[in-house]
Structure formats: C-alpha cells, structure tokens
C-alpha cells in the first residue's frame, strides 16, 4: 500500500517558531517529513517506523545536538 500524503495529518513541533520548520505525518506505515515553507508542494522524505524510532532515540540521547555535529565532521 502506498502512502497518501494528501490525506495525512501533518504536525509540527511547538518549538518551530523561527520559520525553519519541518512537519511529520504517518501514512501506510511510513513516517513522512517535509519542509513547512514548501506549503505541501515540496518533497517528502519517507522513513519506516523502525528508522524513525532510531532517529528519535538518537535525538533524545543527544546524538544530533548541534555542537556535537559541528565537531564530528
């Protein structure tokens, strides 16, 4: 089954107040991520639920903190 992103309920974080926001939604077992500024016309990155859980777990553990990213490259 293919995801129907046009019918998905998109959410963005309450921390997104700078105009540099992303939205997430779920459809057909996939998690979609898109740029809010594109107003639904831009590309959607798709992740499995396992990939999304791994990413969110990394965020919670601080693996993707901005300062850590600057020093790891």
C-alpha positions in Angstrom: 0.0 0.0 0.0 1.4 3.4 -1.0 1.1 6.3 1.4 -1.4 9.0 0.7 0.3 12.1 2.0 -2.5 14.4 0.7 -4.8 12.8 3.3 -2.3 12.7 6.1 -2.5 14.8 9.3 0.7 16.8 9.4 2.1 18.1 12.7 5.0 20.4 13.6 6.7 20.9 16.8 5.7 23.7 19.2 9.4 24.6 19.1 9.1 25.5 15.5 8.7 29.3 15.6 11.6 30.6 13.5 10.2 29.8 10.0 12.7 26.9 9.7 10.2 24.2 10.5 9.5 20.7 9.5 6.3 18.7 9.7 5.8 15.0 10.2 2.9 12.7 9.4 2.2 8.9 9.1 0.6 7.1 6.2 0.6 3.4 5.3 3.1 2.5 7.9 5.6 5.2 6.8 6.6 8.4 8.5 6.8 11.4 6.2 8.9 14.5 6.8 8.5 17.8 4.8 9.6 21.4 4.9 6.8 23.6 6.2 7.8 26.5 4.0 7.0 24.5 0.9 3.3 24.6 1.8 2.8 20.9 0.8 4.5 21.3 -2.6 8.0 20.1 -1.8 9.5 16.7 -1.5 8.6 14.3 1.3 11.3 12.2 3.0 9.9 8.8 3.9 11.1 6.6 6.7 10.0 3.2 8.1 8.7 3.2 11.7 11.9 1.5 12.8 14.1 4.1 11.1 12.0 6.9 12.7 12.3 5.3 16.2 16.0 5.0 15.8 16.3 8.7 14.7 14.1 10.0 17.6 16.0 7.8 20.0 19.2 9.4 18.8 17.7 12.9 19.3 16.6 12.1 22.8 20.1 10.7 23.6 21.7 13.9 22.3 23.5 12.2 19.3 22.4 15.0 17.0 22.9 18.1 19.1 24.2 21.0 17.0 27.5 21.3 18.8 28.2 17.6 18.5 27.6 17.8 14.8 30.0 20.7 14.3 32.8 18.8 15.9 32.2 15.4 14.3 32.8 16.3 10.7 
